[in-house]
Amino acid sequence: MENKSDIRVCKSCGAKVKVLEDCKCAGCGIQCCGKEMETINS
């Protein structure tokens, strides 16, 4: 596991999460308000 983490933000409500280890499955991602969250740093 890498020592890197991302912060994701929901563009609808502004919720933020810190990702320790992201999913590697195709078509999978962290969602909020029914939409995939966007990475704001890496």
Secondary structure, 3 states (H helix, E strand, C coil): CCCCCEEEECCCCCCEEEECCCCCCCCCCCEECCEECEEEEC
